[in-house]
Amino acid sequence: MSQTVAKAGVHVSTHPIVQDKLAQLRDVETPARKFRELVKEITLMLAYEATNDLATEPTSVTTPLATMPAQRLRGSIGLVPVLRAGLGMVEGLWEMMPDAVVWHIGLRRDERTLEPMQYYANKPVEPDVQSCLLMDPMLATGGSASAACDLLKEWGVQRIRYIGLIAAPEGVERLQRDHPDVRIHIAGLDERLNENGFIVPGLGDAGDRQFGTA
């Protein structure tokens, strides 16, 4: 089975382990502690694909037996969780890439218009990174993801990859329309949005389920 189904910049994982963990994540009976573990694990697996085109540069390394040519990442990576639900996605990636820089963007959705409102952003002095991984569990209307991409580009970021858990077709369409250069990596593509802008069948509120505030 192919690990991802890719179409026009949208990569939906079909990996059996990802799909097993996604099923557990959706389950209404999954407790907050397990939910957080699953978010971290799925994010790591999605990031494997999202980072497959990072630039490297030649170097050399001395093993116990000999010196040999090797490759190291060229420049730093930016990890950008969208508050608050994106916080659970950054921990595992930071452990995997401890030299990465982390920027936080705070966006909340206006429940009347469903459009994003920014309330926080820690702008870097110089965004000297080769790529940013933008992390938000749910790509629903696409407004928050698009606004976050706008902000990163204003800061001078040239390459952005979006990593999410579940997306609705409406959110994918919005993000692709506004930012066709941003690749989308998700674990599941669901049916639709309901009248309140929630993904169906979805998994509920990802922030509330992570932090036990449902």
Salt bridges, closest charged atoms under 4 A:
GLU37 OE1 - LYS34 NZ 3.90
GLU41 OE1 - LYS21 NZ 2.80
ASP53 OD2 - ARG159 NH1 3.97
ASP53 OD2 - ARG161 NH2 2.83
ASP53 OD2 - ARG183 NH1 3.31
GLU91 OE2 - LYS40 NZ 3.94
GLU95 OE1 - LYS40 NZ 3.47
GLU115 OE1 - ARG174 NH2 3.55
ASP150 OD1 - HIS179 NE2 2.90
ASP178 OD2 - ARG174 NE 2.76
ASP178 OD1 - ARG177 NE 3.75
ASP181 OD1 - LYS153 NZ 2.85
ASP190 OD1 - ARG26 NH2 2.69
ASP208 OD1 - ARG84 NH2 2.51
